[in-house]
Amino acid sequence: MTQLVWLITGCSSGFGERFVHRILSRGDQVIATGRKLDRLKHLEQAGAAILRLDVTDSQEDVNKIMATAITIHGRIDVLVNNAAYITTGAWEDLE
């Protein structure tokens, strides 16, 4: 089976973090991203490449980061946009 290169956003915790570990266990390569590099260091130790990426960055900054990501393994086969922000409450009370 061909080894895939995955880029995953929102890997600091939760589903993104678990997804990285699962993909690495398959033998695929992972580029894990998040807003704070220090929250991704444990994924780097597990074998993932890490990059700082905030999906609210300017398009120019995102383009530069994506160019850097591609240079890590020469390609990206799968993109998982897992980054999210959750707000809970009654609809009338949310801003």
PDB file of N, CA, C and O in Angstrom, chain B, residues numbered from 101:
ATOM      1  N   MET B 101       0.846  -1.175   0.000  1.00  0.00           N
ATOM      2  CA  MET B 101       0.000   0.000   0.000  1.00  0.00           C
ATOM      3  C   MET B 101       0.893   1.241   0.000  1.00  0.00           C
ATOM      4  O   MET B 101       1.893   1.286   0.716  1.00  0.00           O
ATOM      5  N   THR B 102       0.536   2.237  -0.794  1.00  0.00           N
ATOM      6  CA  THR B 102       1.285   3.474  -0.880  1.00  0.00           C
ATOM      7  C   THR B 102       1.102   4.298   0.388  1.00  0.00           C
ATOM      8  O   THR B 102      -0.012   4.432   0.895  1.00  0.00           O
ATOM      9  N   GLN B 103       2.192   4.843   0.893  1.00  0.00           N
ATOM     10  CA  GLN B 103       2.141   5.692   2.079  1.00  0.00           C
ATOM     11  C   GLN B 103       1.563   7.047   1.695  1.00  0.00           C
ATOM     12  O   GLN B 103       2.026   7.681   0.747  1.00  0.00           O
ATOM     13  N   LEU B 104       0.553   7.485   2.431  1.00  0.00           N
ATOM     14  CA  LEU B 104      -0.079   8.778   2.177  1.00  0.00           C
ATOM     15  C   LEU B 104       0.515   9.853   3.075  1.00  0.00           C
ATOM     16  O   LEU B 104       1.022   9.567   4.160  1.00  0.00           O
ATOM     17  N   VAL B 105       0.443  11.090   2.606  1.00  0.00           N
ATOM     18  CA  VAL B 105       0.849  12.250   3.391  1.00  0.00           C
ATOM     19  C   VAL B 105      -0.419  13.033   3.725  1.00  0.00           C
ATOM     20  O   VAL B 105      -1.130  13.499   2.835  1.00  0.00           O
ATOM     21  N   TRP B 106      -0.682  13.165   5.001  1.00  0.00           N
ATOM     22  CA  TRP B 106      -1.883  13.841   5.499  1.00  0.00           C
ATOM     23  C   TRP B 106      -1.501  15.189   6.100  1.00  0.00           C
ATOM     24  O   TRP B 106      -0.496  15.289   6.803  1.00  0.00           O
ATOM     25  N   LEU B 107      -2.283  16.214   5.834  1.00  0.00           N
ATOM     26  CA  LEU B 107      -2.182  17.487   6.537  1.00  0.00           C
ATOM     27  C   LEU B 107      -3.478  17.657   7.311  1.00  0.00           C
ATOM     28  O   LEU B 107      -4.567  17.621   6.739  1.00  0.00           O
ATOM     29  N   ILE B 108      -3.347  17.841   8.617  1.00  0.00           N
ATOM     30  CA  ILE B 108      -4.522  17.929   9.481  1.00  0.00           C
ATOM     31  C   ILE B 108      -4.460  19.226  10.276  1.00  0.00           C
ATOM     32  O   ILE B 108      -3.444  19.531  10.901  1.00  0.00           O
ATOM     33  N   THR B 109      -5.537  19.979  10.250  1.00  0.00           N
ATOM     34  CA  THR B 109      -5.621  21.204  11.050  1.00  0.00           C
ATOM     35  C   THR B 109      -6.247  20.875  12.404  1.00  0.00           C
ATOM     36  O   THR B 109      -6.957  19.879  12.548  1.00  0.00           O
ATOM     37  N   GLY B 110      -5.975  21.724  13.391  1.00  0.00           N
ATOM     38  CA  GLY B 110      -6.600  21.582  14.707  1.00  0.00           C
ATOM     39  C   GLY B 110      -6.171  20.342  15.456  1.00  0.00           C
ATOM     40  O   GLY B 110      -7.015  19.573  15.914  1.00  0.00           O
ATOM     41  N   CYS B 111      -4.859  20.131  15.590  1.00  0.00           N
ATOM     42  CA  CYS B 111      -4.339  18.903  16.188  1.00  0.00           C
ATOM     43  C   CYS B 111      -3.919  19.030  17.648  1.00  0.00           C
ATOM     44  O   CYS B 111      -3.367  18.084  18.209  1.00  0.00           O
ATOM     45  N   SER B 112      -4.166  20.164  18.266  1.00  0.00           N
ATOM     46  CA  SER B 112      -3.693  20.376  19.640  1.00  0.00           C
ATOM     47  C   SER B 112      -4.343  19.436  20.644  1.00  0.00           C
ATOM     48  O   SER B 112      -3.732  19.080  21.651  1.00  0.00           O
ATOM     49  N   SER B 113      -5.565  19.038  20.375  1.00  0.00           N
ATOM     50  CA  SER B 113      -6.278  18.162  21.311  1.00  0.00           C
ATOM     51  C   SER B 113      -7.461  17.520  20.596  1.00  0.00           C
ATOM     52  O   SER B 113      -7.686  17.746  19.407  1.00  0.00           O
ATOM     53  N   GLY B 114      -8.192  16.735  21.328  1.00  0.00           N
ATOM     54  CA  GLY B 114      -9.435  16.173  20.824  1.00  0.00           C
ATOM     55  C   GLY B 114      -9.284  15.291  19.602  1.00  0.00           C
ATOM     56  O   GLY B 114      -8.325  14.529  19.479  1.00  0.00           O
ATOM     57  N   PHE B 115     -10.244  15.407  18.704  1.00  0.00           N
ATOM     58  CA  PHE B 115     -10.302  14.547  17.539  1.00  0.00           C
ATOM     59  C   PHE B 115      -9.044  14.667  16.677  1.00  0.00           C
ATOM     60  O   PHE B 115      -8.514  13.655  16.218  1.00  0.00           O
ATOM     61  N   GLY B 116      -8.566  15.880  16.454  1.00  0.00           N
ATOM     62  CA  GLY B 116      -7.373  16.070  15.627  1.00  0.00           C
ATOM     63  C   GLY B 116      -6.175  15.333  16.180  1.00  0.00           C
ATOM     64  O   GLY B 116      -5.452  14.671  15.436  1.00  0.00           O
ATOM     65  N   GLU B 117      -5.962  15.440  17.464  1.00  0.00           N
ATOM     66  CA  GLU B 117      -4.844  14.753  18.120  1.00  0.00           C
ATOM     67  C   GLU B 117      -4.977  13.238  17.975  1.00  0.00           C
ATOM     68  O   GLU B 117      -4.007  12.558  17.639  1.00  0.00           O
ATOM     69  N   ARG B 118      -6.159  12.718  18.225  1.00  0.00           N
ATOM     70  CA  ARG B 118      -6.379  11.270  18.103  1.00  0.00           C
ATOM     71  C   ARG B 118      -6.224  10.793  16.659  1.00  0.00           C
ATOM     72  O   ARG B 118      -5.692   9.715  16.393  1.00  0.00           O
ATOM     73  N   PHE B 119      -6.699  11.618  15.750  1.00  0.00           N
ATOM     74  CA  PHE B 119      -6.587  11.285  14.340  1.00  0.00           C
ATOM     75  C   PHE B 119      -5.117  11.150  13.936  1.00  0.00           C
ATOM     76  O   PHE B 119      -4.760  10.224  13.207  1.00  0.00           O
ATOM     77  N   VAL B 120      -4.270  12.055  14.397  1.00  0.00           N
ATOM     78  CA  VAL B 120      -2.837  12.001  14.083  1.00  0.00           C
ATOM     79  C   VAL B 120      -2.245  10.673  14.550  1.00  0.00           C
ATOM     80  O   VAL B 120      -1.541  10.008  13.790  1.00  0.00           O
ATOM     81  N   HIS B 121      -2.523  10.288  15.776  1.00  0.00           N
ATOM     82  CA  HIS B 121      -1.969   9.034  16.304  1.00  0.00           C
ATOM     83  C   HIS B 121      -2.445   7.828  15.489  1.00  0.00           C
ATOM     84  O   HIS B 121      -1.672   6.905  15.231  1.00  0.00           O
ATOM     85  N   ARG B 122      -3.693   7.839  15.096  1.00  0.00           N
ATOM     86  CA  ARG B 122      -4.246   6.724  14.319  1.00  0.00           C
ATOM     87  C   ARG B 122      -3.588   6.640  12.937  1.00  0.00           C
ATOM     88  O   ARG B 122      -3.250   5.554  12.465  1.00  0.00           O
ATOM     89  N   ILE B 123      -3.415   7.783  12.308  1.00  0.00           N
ATOM     90  CA  ILE B 123      -2.798   7.798  10.974  1.00  0.00           C
ATOM     91  C   ILE B 123      -1.343   7.355  11.047  1.00  0.00           C
ATOM     92  O   ILE B 123      -0.878   6.593  10.199  1.00  0.00           O
ATOM     93  N   LEU B 124      -0.624   7.833  12.059  1.00  0.00           N
ATOM     94  CA  LEU B 124       0.763   7.396  12.226  1.00  0.00           C
ATOM     95  C   LEU B 124       0.841   5.888  12.438  1.00  0.00           C
ATOM     96  O   LEU B 124       1.758   5.242  11.930  1.00  0.00           O
ATOM     97  N   SER B 125      -0.104   5.320  13.178  1.00  0.00           N
ATOM     98  CA  SER B 125      -0.098   3.880  13.432  1.00  0.00           C
ATOM     99  C   SER B 125      -0.342   3.075  12.158  1.00  0.00           C
ATOM    100  O   SER B 125       0.027   1.902  12.092  1.00  0.00           O
ATOM    101  N   ARG B 126      -0.960   3.686  11.145  1.00  0.00           N
ATOM    102  CA  ARG B 126      -1.155   3.046   9.836  1.00  0.00           C
ATOM    103  C   ARG B 126       0.129   3.025   9.026  1.00  0.00           C
ATOM    104  O   ARG B 126       0.247   2.276   8.057  1.00  0.00           O
ATOM    105  N   GLY B 127       1.099   3.856   9.429  1.00  0.00           N
ATOM    106  CA  GLY B 127       2.346   3.961   8.681  1.00  0.00           C
ATOM    107  C   GLY B 127       2.374   5.119   7.707  1.00  0.00           C
ATOM    108  O   GLY B 127       3.321   5.251   6.931  1.00  0.00           O
ATOM    109  N   ASP B 128       1.350   5.964   7.734  1.00  0.00           N
ATOM    110  CA  ASP B 128       1.319   7.137   6.871  1.00  0.00           C
ATOM    111  C   ASP B 128       2.073   8.291   7.517  1.00  0.00           C
ATOM    112  O   ASP B 128       2.389   8.250   8.706  1.00  0.00           O
ATOM    113  N   GLN B 129       2.357   9.317   6.725  1.00  0.00           N
ATOM    114  CA  GLN B 129       3.028  10.520   7.200  1.00  0.00           C
ATOM    115  C   GLN B 129       1.971  11.570   7.556  1.00  0.00           C
ATOM    116  O   GLN B 129       0.930  11.659   6.906  1.00  0.00           O
ATOM    117  N   VAL B 130       2.251  12.361   8.591  1.00  0.00           N
ATOM    118  CA  VAL B 130       1.309  13.385   9.032  1.00  0.00           C
ATOM    119  C   VAL B 130       2.021  14.714   9.222  1.00  0.00           C
ATOM    120  O   VAL B 130       3.112  14.781   9.788  1.00  0.00           O
ATOM    121  N   ILE B 131       1.382  15.764   8.740  1.00  0.00           N
ATOM    122  CA  ILE B 131       1.770  17.130   9.059  1.00  0.00           C
ATOM    123  C   ILE B 131       0.647  17.656   9.933  1.00  0.00           C
ATOM    124  O   ILE B 131      -0.451  17.929   9.448  1.00  0.00           O
ATOM    125  N   ALA B 132       0.923  17.797  11.214  1.00  0.00           N
ATOM    126  CA  ALA B 132      -0.073  18.235  12.188  1.00  0.00           C
ATOM    127  C   ALA B 132       0.059  19.743  12.391  1.00  0.00           C
ATOM    128  O   ALA B 132       1.163  20.255  12.574  1.00  0.00           O
ATOM    129  N   THR B 133      -1.060  20.443  12.357  1.00  0.00           N
ATOM    130  CA  THR B 133      -1.017  21.892  12.525  1.00  0.00           C
ATOM    131  C   THR B 133      -1.892  22.324  13.687  1.00  0.00           C
ATOM    132  O   THR B 133      -2.827  21.631  14.088  1.00  0.00           O
ATOM    133  N   GLY B 134      -1.559  23.479  14.206  1.00  0.00           N
ATOM    134  CA  GLY B 134      -2.325  24.083  15.291  1.00  0.00           C
ATOM    135  C   GLY B 134      -1.860  25.509  15.500  1.00  0.00           C
ATOM    136  O   GLY B 134      -0.857  25.938  14.930  1.00  0.00           O
ATOM    137  N   ARG B 135      -2.592  26.235  16.314  1.00  0.00           N
ATOM    138  CA  ARG B 135      -2.262  27.643  16.547  1.00  0.00           C
ATOM    139  C   ARG B 135      -1.000  27.836  17.372  1.00  0.00           C
ATOM    140  O   ARG B 135      -0.317  28.850  17.228  1.00  0.00           O
ATOM    141  N   LYS B 136      -0.680  26.873  18.238  1.00  0.00           N
ATOM    142  CA  LYS B 136       0.478  27.007  19.128  1.00  0.00           C
ATOM    143  C   LYS B 136       1.362  25.770  19.002  1.00  0.00           C
ATOM    144  O   LYS B 136       0.939  24.650  19.291  1.00  0.00           O
ATOM    145  N   LEU B 137       2.614  26.001  18.559  1.00  0.00           N
ATOM    146  CA  LEU B 137       3.542  24.882  18.370  1.00  0.00           C
ATOM    147  C   LEU B 137       3.805  24.103  19.650  1.00  0.00           C
ATOM    148  O   LEU B 137       3.967  22.884  19.606  1.00  0.00           O
ATOM    149  N   ASP B 138       3.848  24.780  20.776  1.00  0.00           N
ATOM    150  CA  ASP B 138       4.138  24.077  22.028  1.00  0.00           C
ATOM    151  C   ASP B 138       3.073  23.039  22.361  1.00  0.00           C
ATOM    152  O   ASP B 138       3.353  22.083  23.083  1.00  0.00           O
ATOM    153  N   ARG B 139       1.868  23.211  21.852  1.00  0.00           N
ATOM    154  CA  ARG B 139       0.789  22.240  22.098  1.00  0.00           C
ATOM    155  C   ARG B 139       0.826  21.080  21.109  1.00  0.00           C
ATOM    156  O   ARG B 139       0.014  20.159  21.193  1.00  0.00           O
ATOM    157  N   LEU B 140       1.786  21.130  20.157  1.00  0.00           N
ATOM    158  CA  LEU B 140       1.924  20.067  19.160  1.00  0.00           C
ATOM    159  C   LEU B 140       3.187  19.236  19.356  1.00  0.00           C
ATOM    160  O   LEU B 140       3.372  18.232  18.667  1.00  0.00           O
ATOM    161  N   LYS B 141       4.053  19.631  20.276  1.00  0.00           N
ATOM    162  CA  LYS B 141       5.354  18.968  20.459  1.00  0.00           C
ATOM    163  C   LYS B 141       5.218  17.469  20.707  1.00  0.00           C
ATOM    164  O   LYS B 141       6.038  16.688  20.224  1.00  0.00           O
ATOM    165  N   HIS B 142       4.198  17.061  21.448  1.00  0.00           N
ATOM    166  CA  HIS B 142       4.017  15.635  21.718  1.00  0.00           C
ATOM    167  C   HIS B 142       3.714  14.855  20.437  1.00  0.00           C
ATOM    168  O   HIS B 142       4.033  13.670  20.343  1.00  0.00           O
ATOM    169  N   LEU B 143       3.103  15.511  19.455  1.00  0.00           N
ATOM    170  CA  LEU B 143       2.835  14.855  18.178  1.00  0.00           C
ATOM    171  C   LEU B 143       4.109  14.729  17.351  1.00  0.00           C
ATOM    172  O   LEU B 143       4.291  13.757  16.618  1.00  0.00           O
ATOM    173  N   GLU B 144       4.981  15.714  17.477  1.00  0.00           N
ATOM    174  CA  GLU B 144       6.278  15.639  16.809  1.00  0.00           C
ATOM    175  C   GLU B 144       7.084  14.472  17.375  1.00  0.00           C
ATOM    176  O   GLU B 144       7.734  13.743  16.626  1.00  0.00           O
ATOM    177  N   GLN B 145       7.043  14.296  18.688  1.00  0.00           N
ATOM    178  CA  GLN B 145       7.748  13.186  19.326  1.00  0.00           C
ATOM    179  C   GLN B 145       7.175  11.835  18.896  1.00  0.00           C
ATOM    180  O   GLN B 145       7.874  10.822  18.899  1.00  0.00           O
ATOM    181  N   ALA B 146       5.889  11.836  18.527  1.00  0.00           N
ATOM    182  CA  ALA B 146       5.241  10.605  18.059  1.00  0.00           C
ATOM    183  C   ALA B 146       5.558  10.308  16.599  1.00  0.00           C
ATOM    184  O   ALA B 146       5.283   9.208  16.119  1.00  0.00           O
ATOM    185  N   GLY B 147       6.141  11.284  15.880  1.00  0.00           N
ATOM    186  CA  GLY B 147       6.543  11.043  14.507  1.00  0.00           C
ATOM    187  C   GLY B 147       5.922  11.952  13.467  1.00  0.00           C
ATOM    188  O   GLY B 147       6.219  11.818  12.280  1.00  0.00           O
ATOM    189  N   ALA B 148       5.076  12.862  13.878  1.00  0.00           N
ATOM    190  CA  ALA B 148       4.449  13.790  12.943  1.00  0.00           C
ATOM    191  C   ALA B 148       5.337  15.017  12.743  1.00  0.00           C
ATOM    192  O   ALA B 148       6.084  15.407  13.640  1.00  0.00           O
ATOM    193  N   ALA B 149       5.248  15.607  11.580  1.00  0.00           N
ATOM    194  CA  ALA B 149       5.823  16.935  11.370  1.00  0.00           C
ATOM    195  C   ALA B 149       4.795  17.925  11.904  1.00  0.00           C
ATOM    196  O   ALA B 149       3.593  17.672  11.816  1.00  0.00           O
ATOM    197  N   ILE B 150       5.245  19.046  12.456  1.00  0.00           N
ATOM    198  CA  ILE B 150       4.303  20.016  13.001  1.00  0.00           C
ATOM    199  C   ILE B 150       4.545  21.398  12.384  1.00  0.00           C
ATOM    200  O   ILE B 150       5.674  21.776  12.071  1.00  0.00           O
ATOM    201  N   LEU B 151       3.456  22.125  12.224  1.00  0.00           N
ATOM    202  CA  LEU B 151       3.512  23.497  11.721  1.00  0.00           C
ATOM    203  C   LEU B 151       2.500  24.344  12.469  1.00  0.00           C
ATOM    204  O   LEU B 151       1.430  23.869  12.851  1.00  0.00           O
ATOM    205  N   ARG B 152       2.856  25.613  12.675  1.00  0.00           N
ATOM    206  CA  ARG B 152       1.917  26.560  13.253  1.00  0.00           C
ATOM    207  C   ARG B 152       0.993  27.043  12.142  1.00  0.00           C
ATOM    208  O   ARG B 152       1.453  27.557  11.122  1.00  0.00           O
ATOM    209  N   LEU B 153      -0.294  26.879  12.341  1.00  0.00           N
ATOM    210  CA  LEU B 153      -1.282  27.335  11.371  1.00  0.00           C
ATOM    211  C   LEU B 153      -2.547  27.732  12.109  1.00  0.00           C
ATOM    212  O   LEU B 153      -3.126  26.944  12.857  1.00  0.00           O
ATOM    213  N   ASP B 154      -2.959  28.955  11.887  1.00  0.00           N
ATOM    214  CA  ASP B 154      -4.238  29.436  12.404  1.00  0.00           C
ATOM    215  C   ASP B 154      -5.103  29.681  11.184  1.00  0.00           C
ATOM    216  O   ASP B 154      -4.753  30.498  10.333  1.00  0.00           O
ATOM    217  N   VAL B 155      -6.207  29.000  11.088  1.00  0.00           N
ATOM    218  CA  VAL B 155      -7.045  29.115   9.897  1.00  0.00           C
ATOM    219  C   VAL B 155      -7.626  30.514   9.730  1.00  0.00           C
ATOM    220  O   VAL B 155      -8.217  30.816   8.694  1.00  0.00           O
ATOM    221  N   THR B 156      -7.465  31.375  10.740  1.00  0.00           N
ATOM    222  CA  THR B 156      -7.908  32.766  10.605  1.00  0.00           C
ATOM    223  C   THR B 156      -6.779  33.687  10.141  1.00  0.00           C
ATOM    224  O   THR B 156      -6.979  34.896  10.022  1.00  0.00           O
ATOM    225  N   ASP B 157      -5.593  33.125   9.877  1.00  0.00           N
ATOM    226  CA  ASP B 157      -4.491  33.922   9.335  1.00  0.00           C
ATOM    227  C   ASP B 157      -4.878  34.471   7.967  1.00  0.00           C
ATOM    228  O   ASP B 157      -5.836  34.009   7.347  1.00  0.00           O
ATOM    229  N   SER B 158      -4.128  35.451   7.511  1.00  0.00           N
ATOM    230  CA  SER B 158      -4.379  36.009   6.183  1.00  0.00           C
ATOM    231  C   SER B 158      -4.140  34.942   5.123  1.00  0.00           C
ATOM    232  O   SER B 158      -3.408  33.981   5.358  1.00  0.00           O
ATOM    233  N   GLN B 159      -4.748  35.109   3.974  1.00  0.00           N
ATOM    234  CA  GLN B 159      -4.569  34.155   2.882  1.00  0.00           C
ATOM    235  C   GLN B 159      -3.105  34.061   2.478  1.00  0.00           C
ATOM    236  O   GLN B 159      -2.614  32.977   2.164  1.00  0.00           O
ATOM    237  N   GLU B 160      -2.409  35.187   2.485  1.00  0.00           N
ATOM    238  CA  GLU B 160      -0.989  35.193   2.136  1.00  0.00           C
ATOM    239  C   GLU B 160      -0.187  34.328   3.106  1.00  0.00           C
ATOM    240  O   GLU B 160       0.668  33.552   2.679  1.00  0.00           O
ATOM    241  N   ASP B 161      -0.455  34.454   4.414  1.00  0.00           N
ATOM    242  CA  ASP B 161       0.252  33.640   5.411  1.00  0.00           C
ATOM    243  C   ASP B 161      -0.084  32.159   5.257  1.00  0.00           C
ATOM    244  O   ASP B 161       0.799  31.307   5.358  1.00  0.00           O
ATOM    245  N   VAL B 162      -1.349  31.853   5.014  1.00  0.00           N
ATOM    246  CA  VAL B 162      -1.756  30.455   4.825  1.00  0.00           C
ATOM    247  C   VAL B 162      -1.066  29.877   3.596  1.00  0.00           C
ATOM    248  O   VAL B 162      -0.620  28.730   3.625  1.00  0.00           O
ATOM    249  N   ASN B 163      -0.973  30.649   2.522  1.00  0.00           N
ATOM    250  CA  ASN B 163      -0.290  30.179   1.313  1.00  0.00           C
ATOM    251  C   ASN B 163       1.175  29.851   1.597  1.00  0.00           C
ATOM    252  O   ASN B 163       1.689  28.844   1.112  1.00  0.00           O
ATOM    253  N   LYS B 164       1.851  30.697   2.383  1.00  0.00           N
ATOM    254  CA  LYS B 164       3.256  30.454   2.736  1.00  0.00           C
ATOM    255  C   LYS B 164       3.396  29.184   3.568  1.00  0.00           C
ATOM    256  O   LYS B 164       4.314  28.393   3.349  1.00  0.00           O
ATOM    257  N   ILE B 165       2.499  28.992   4.509  1.00  0.00           N
ATOM    258  CA  ILE B 165       2.552  27.806   5.369  1.00  0.00           C
ATOM    259  C   ILE B 165       2.282  26.552   4.552  1.00  0.00           C
ATOM    260  O   ILE B 165       2.919  25.521   4.771  1.00  0.00           O
ATOM    261  N   MET B 166       1.345  26.629   3.614  1.00  0.00           N
ATOM    262  CA  MET B 166       1.058  25.473   2.757  1.00  0.00           C
ATOM    263  C   MET B 166       2.260  25.145   1.867  1.00  0.00           C
ATOM    264  O   MET B 166       2.552  23.973   1.632  1.00  0.00           O
ATOM    265  N   ALA B 167       2.951  26.163   1.376  1.00  0.00           N
ATOM    266  CA  ALA B 167       4.160  25.933   0.587  1.00  0.00           C
ATOM    267  C   ALA B 167       5.214  25.224   1.437  1.00  0.00           C
ATOM    268  O   ALA B 167       5.888  24.312   0.959  1.00  0.00           O
ATOM    269  N   THR B 168       5.355  25.637   2.680  1.00  0.00           N
ATOM    270  CA  THR B 168       6.285  24.985   3.601  1.00  0.00           C
ATOM    271  C   THR B 168       5.859  23.541   3.847  1.00  0.00           C
ATOM    272  O   THR B 168       6.696  22.639   3.859  1.00  0.00           O
ATOM    273  N   ALA B 169       4.570  23.322   4.042  1.00  0.00           N
ATOM    274  CA  ALA B 169       4.058  21.971   4.295  1.00  0.00           C
ATOM    275  C   ALA B 169       4.385  21.033   3.134  1.00  0.00           C
ATOM    276  O   ALA B 169       4.782  19.888   3.347  1.00  0.00           O
ATOM    277  N   ILE B 170       4.221  21.509   1.940  1.00  0.00           N
ATOM    278  CA  ILE B 170       4.484  20.673   0.772  1.00  0.00           C
ATOM    279  C   ILE B 170       5.960  20.281   0.689  1.00  0.00           C
ATOM    280  O   ILE B 170       6.289  19.186   0.232  1.00  0.00           O
ATOM    281  N   THR B 171       6.851  21.177   1.133  1.00  0.00           N
ATOM    282  CA  THR B 171       8.279  20.851   1.078  1.00  0.00           C
ATOM    283  C   THR B 171       8.679  19.760   2.070  1.00  0.00           C
ATOM    284  O   THR B 171       9.717  19.124   1.889  1.00  0.00           O
ATOM    285  N   ILE B 172       7.892  19.533   3.097  1.00  0.00           N
ATOM    286  CA  ILE B 172       8.255  18.543   4.121  1.00  0.00           C
ATOM    287  C   ILE B 172       8.329  17.143   3.523  1.00  0.00           C
ATOM    288  O   ILE B 172       9.325  16.445   3.714  1.00  0.00           O
ATOM    289  N   HIS B 173       7.299  16.726   2.805  1.00  0.00           N
ATOM    290  CA  HIS B 173       7.267  15.383   2.207  1.00  0.00           C
ATOM    291  C   HIS B 173       7.134  15.426   0.691  1.00  0.00           C
ATOM    292  O   HIS B 173       7.026  14.383   0.045  1.00  0.00           O
ATOM    293  N   GLY B 174       7.141  16.624   0.123  1.00  0.00           N
ATOM    294  CA  GLY B 174       7.056  16.755  -1.325  1.00  0.00           C
ATOM    295  C   GLY B 174       5.646  16.782  -1.888  1.00  0.00           C
ATOM    296  O   GLY B 174       5.453  17.015  -3.081  1.00  0.00           O
ATOM    297  N   ARG B 175       4.670  16.548  -1.039  1.00  0.00           N
ATOM    298  CA  ARG B 175       3.279  16.531  -1.494  1.00  0.00           C
ATOM    299  C   ARG B 175       2.349  16.469  -0.285  1.00  0.00           C
ATOM    300  O   ARG B 175       2.783  16.235   0.843  1.00  0.00           O
ATOM    301  N   ILE B 176       1.078  16.681  -0.545  1.00  0.00           N
ATOM    302  CA  ILE B 176       0.019  16.431   0.431  1.00  0.00           C
ATOM    303  C   ILE B 176      -1.048  15.640  -0.307  1.00  0.00           C
ATOM    304  O   ILE B 176      -1.576  16.097  -1.322  1.00  0.00           O
ATOM    305  N   ASP B 177      -1.367  14.453   0.201  1.00  0.00           N
ATOM    306  CA  ASP B 177      -2.366  13.604  -0.444  1.00  0.00           C
ATOM    307  C   ASP B 177      -3.764  13.810   0.131  1.00  0.00           C
ATOM    308  O   ASP B 177      -4.758  13.754  -0.593  1.00  0.00           O
ATOM    309  N   VAL B 178      -3.829  14.049   1.443  1.00  0.00           N
ATOM    310  CA  VAL B 178      -5.122  14.154   2.115  1.00  0.00           C
ATOM    311  C   VAL B 178      -5.106  15.368   3.026  1.00  0.00           C
ATOM    312  O   VAL B 178      -4.172  15.554   3.806  1.00  0.00           O
ATOM    313  N   LEU B 179      -6.143  16.196   2.926  1.00  0.00           N
ATOM    314  CA  LEU B 179      -6.311  17.353   3.809  1.00  0.00           C
ATOM    315  C   LEU B 179      -7.518  17.103   4.694  1.00  0.00           C
ATOM    316  O   LEU B 179      -8.606  16.804   4.203  1.00  0.00           O
ATOM    317  N   VAL B 180      -7.321  17.229   6.013  1.00  0.00           N
ATOM    318  CA  VAL B 180      -8.429  17.130   6.958  1.00  0.00           C
ATOM    319  C   VAL B 180      -8.528  18.470   7.671  1.00  0.00           C
ATOM    320  O   VAL B 180      -7.671  18.816   8.483  1.00  0.00           O
ATOM    321  N   ASN B 181      -9.574  19.215   7.364  1.00  0.00           N
ATOM    322  CA  ASN B 181      -9.789  20.509   8.003  1.00  0.00           C
ATOM    323  C   ASN B 181     -10.590  20.278   9.278  1.00  0.00           C
ATOM    324  O   ASN B 181     -11.819  20.333   9.281  1.00  0.00           O
ATOM    325  N   ASN B 182      -9.868  20.022  10.348  1.00  0.00           N
ATOM    326  CA  ASN B 182     -10.461  19.678  11.625  1.00  0.00           C
ATOM    327  C   ASN B 182     -10.556  20.880  12.563  1.00  0.00           C
ATOM    328  O   ASN B 182     -11.214  20.794  13.600  1.00  0.00           O
ATOM    329  N   ALA B 183      -9.916  21.991  12.223  1.00  0.00           N
ATOM    330  CA  ALA B 183      -9.913  23.166  13.100  1.00  0.00           C
ATOM    331  C   ALA B 183     -11.349  23.663  13.294  1.00  0.00           C
ATOM    332  O   ALA B 183     -12.125  23.759  12.343  1.00  0.00           O
ATOM    333  N   ALA B 184     -11.676  23.974  14.543  1.00  0.00           N
ATOM    334  CA  ALA B 184     -13.041  24.408  14.827  1.00  0.00           C
ATOM    335  C   ALA B 184     -13.082  25.274  16.077  1.00  0.00           C
ATOM    336  O   ALA B 184     -12.162  25.287  16.895  1.00  0.00           O
ATOM    337  N   TYR B 185     -14.147  25.968  16.182  1.00  0.00           N
ATOM    338  CA  TYR B 185     -14.427  26.764  17.369  1.00  0.00           C
ATOM    339  C   TYR B 185     -15.869  26.486  17.734  1.00  0.00           C
ATOM    340  O   TYR B 185     -16.763  26.621  16.899  1.00  0.00           O
ATOM    341  N   ILE B 186     -16.101  26.098  18.977  1.00  0.00           N
ATOM    342  CA  ILE B 186     -17.445  25.725  19.393  1.00  0.00           C
ATOM    343  C   ILE B 186     -17.965  26.754  20.394  1.00  0.00           C
ATOM    344  O   ILE B 186     -17.290  27.103  21.363  1.00  0.00           O
ATOM    345  N   THR B 187     -19.158  27.220  20.138  1.00  0.00           N
ATOM    346  CA  THR B 187     -19.855  28.103  21.064  1.00  0.00           C
ATOM    347  C   THR B 187     -21.154  27.425  21.446  1.00  0.00           C
ATOM    348  O   THR B 187     -21.898  26.949  20.589  1.00  0.00           O
ATOM    349  N   THR B 188     -21.417  27.388  22.729  1.00  0.00           N
ATOM    350  CA  THR B 188     -22.664  26.758  23.166  1.00  0.00           C
ATOM    351  C   THR B 188     -23.518  27.799  23.890  1.00  0.00           C
ATOM    352  O   THR B 188     -23.006  28.747  24.485  1.00  0.00           O
ATOM    353  N   GLY B 189     -24.795  27.599  23.824  1.00  0.00           N
ATOM    354  CA  GLY B 189     -25.724  28.482  24.504  1.00  0.00           C
ATOM    355  C   GLY B 189     -27.000  28.630  23.693  1.00  0.00           C
ATOM    356  O   GLY B 189     -27.112  28.104  22.586  1.00  0.00           O
ATOM    357  N   ALA B 190     -27.928  29.328  24.237  1.00  0.00           N
ATOM    358  CA  ALA B 190     -29.170  29.604  23.521  1.00  0.00           C
ATOM    359  C   ALA B 190     -28.876  30.536  22.358  1.00  0.00           C
ATOM    360  O   ALA B 190     -28.085  31.469  22.498  1.00  0.00           O
ATOM    361  N   TRP B 191     -29.494  30.300  21.226  1.00  0.00           N
ATOM    362  CA  TRP B 191     -29.252  31.085  20.013  1.00  0.00           C
ATOM    363  C   TRP B 191     -29.372  32.569  20.298  1.00  0.00           C
ATOM    364  O   TRP B 191     -28.558  33.351  19.806  1.00  0.00           O
ATOM    365  N   GLU B 192     -30.339  32.973  21.061  1.00  0.00           N
ATOM    366  CA  GLU B 192     -30.570  34.382  21.347  1.00  0.00           C
ATOM    367  C   GLU B 192     -29.452  35.022  22.163  1.00  0.00           C
ATOM    368  O   GLU B 192     -29.268  36.239  22.121  1.00  0.00           O
ATOM    369  N   ASP B 193     -28.707  34.207  22.902  1.00  0.00           N
ATOM    370  CA  ASP B 193     -27.657  34.708  23.784  1.00  0.00           C
ATOM    371  C   ASP B 193     -26.265  34.753  23.132  1.00  0.00           C
ATOM    372  O   ASP B 193     -25.333  35.320  23.703  1.00  0.00           O
ATOM    373  N   LEU B 194     -26.124  34.159  21.946  1.00  0.00           N
ATOM    374  CA  LEU B 194     -24.821  34.076  21.301  1.00  0.00           C
ATOM    375  C   LEU B 194     -24.538  35.327  20.479  1.00  0.00           C
ATOM    376  O   LEU B 194     -25.440  35.928  19.895  1.00  0.00           O
ATOM    377  N   GLU B 195     -23.260  35.702  20.449  1.00  0.00           N
ATOM    378  CA  GLU B 195     -22.852  36.848  19.640  1.00  0.00           C
ATOM    379  C   GLU B 195     -22.341  36.388  18.293  1.00  0.00           C
ATOM    380  O   GLU B 195     -21.949  37.213  17.467  1.00  0.00           O
TER     381      GLU B 195
END
